[in-house]
Amino acid sequence: MPVTKATLNDVPELSQLVNTAYRGETSKKGWTTEANLLDGLRIDETTLKSYFDDSNVILLKNTDHAGLITGCVYLEIRKPRLYVGMFSVSPLLQGQGIGRDLLQHAEAYAKQLNCTTLTMTVISIRQELISWYERRGYKATGETLPFHADKKFGVPKQPIELIVMEKNV
């Protein structure tokens, strides 16, 4: 299953994937759901489209043999770091190595871009997700951030704090 750069034509499919991976009933079929923590969309098509106008943003997608997008990741160059976000795998396909493959491609991109560190934010109470990243070499920096106040990425059902995790490459 190849990992390639997403294009503007992929926006509707990316939106569907990301939103079903994080929110709603379908997300509960996977282990990365945030449906119990947040309401609303994880991302809208307008925001996704705007990423293609930003030269510091790269969206990678994983596709299956039929060409359907099964996973994606948002990468933003913040030299000397590469920020990793919107990391999504279809809830029905989680546990099959798609996420691991996408992270490996993100790390390869970091090296190509001369970024020495990958950085991300993770909801602090998502211990199973934090552990998954730790097994892949990411470490909590000790820095915490508030969840997005503008509700652009969802409406919290409870107070949410983000931890910063990093990995040197």
N, C-alpha and C positions, 0 to 999 in steps of 0.2 A: 504494500500500500504506500504510494508515494506521498512525500511531503513536499509541497511547492508553495510559491507565493500565491496568495489569494488575489483576485482581481475585483474590480467594481461590479462585474457581472455576478459575482458570488454573493453579493450583499443579502438578497432575500434568503438564500439557503443558510448563510452564516447566522443571520438573525434568528431563524428558526432553530438552528442547532444550539446556539448559546442560550436562548431563552428556555428551551426544553431541558437543557443540561442543568440549569440552575433553579428554575421556578416551575411551579405548577405540578400537576399529578404525574406527568411523565418523568419529571426529574426525580421523583421518589423511587423510581425503578433502578436508579444508580446510587452510588454512595456519596456523590458530591453535591447533592441537593442543598439548596438554601431555602427551600419552600417554607420550612418551619421558622426561619429567621427574618425573611424579607417578603414583602408583597410587591407586586408590580413587575415590570419588565426588567431584565438584566441589562438589555441594550435595545435601542431602537435603530431603525434603518438609517435615519438621518445622521445619527452619531457614527454609525459604521461607515457610511459614505464619506463623512468628513475625514476619516483616517487616511483615505486614499489621496487627500490633498496635502498631507503632512509628510514631508520628505524624511522625517525622523521616525516614522511609523512603518512597520512591516507586519503584515498579517500572513501567517503561515496556515496552510490547511492540509489535512490528511484526507485522502480520498480512497474509497474502496475500488474494487475492480470494475464496478459499474460507473465510476466517476462521481458518486455521491460523497458529499463532505461528511466525514465521520468524526473529525476533531479539528480544533483550531487553537491558535495562540496569537496574542497581540504582543509585539515587541516594539519598544520605544527607545531610541538612542538617547542616552543622557550621559555622555562621555564623562568619566571612563566606565560608566555602567550601562547595562542594557536592561531595561525594565521589562518584566514578564507579567502579562495580565490577560484577562479574559480567556484563561486556559480552560478549554471545554472539550469534552468527549461525549458522544452520544451515550445517554444513560443505558441503553440496551447493549452497548459494546464495551463498557468499562471493564477493566481487568484483563484486557487482551493485548496490552502493550502499546496501544495507540498513544496514550499520554506520555509514557516513557520515551517513545520515539520522537514525539513533538518536542519534549524538553531537550533531547540530545541535539535535535536540529537547531533549537534556540541557542544552545551552547556553541555549536559550530558557527552560527551567525555572529555571536559575540566575538569570537576569535577573528573572523573575517573582518569585522568592523573595528578591530583593535580595542574592544571593550574588555576590561579585565575582570569585571564582576557582573553577575546577574543578580538582580534585585527584584523583590516582589512584596506585595502585602497580602496577608491572609487573615481572615476573621479569627480573632484570638481564641474563641471557644471551639473552633473546628479542629480539635485535637487529632482526629484521624487523618485529616488532610495535612496538618503540620507534620505529623509523623511520616507520612508518605514523602513529603519534601525532604525531611531530615535523612531518610534512607537514601536519597539521591544527592546528598552532600550539602544541602542548604542548612543554614544555621540562623537562628533568631539573633538579631543584632542588639536586642534590648530596647529598641525604639518602638514606640507605639504611636498610632495616628487615629484620629476620630474617623468614623465612617462618613462618607460624603454627605454633607448637610443639604445639598441641593436636591436630593432624592432622585438624581439623574440615573442612578444604578439600582434603584429600588427603595422601598419604604420600610425601614426597620420595624419589626414587631416588638423589639426590646432594645435596650442600649447595646450598641455594637462598637467594638474597638478593633483596629487592625494592628497586627504585628508586622514588622519588617523582617524579611528573611533574605539572606544573600548567600551566594556561592562564588568563589573565585575560580576563574577558568584560565 
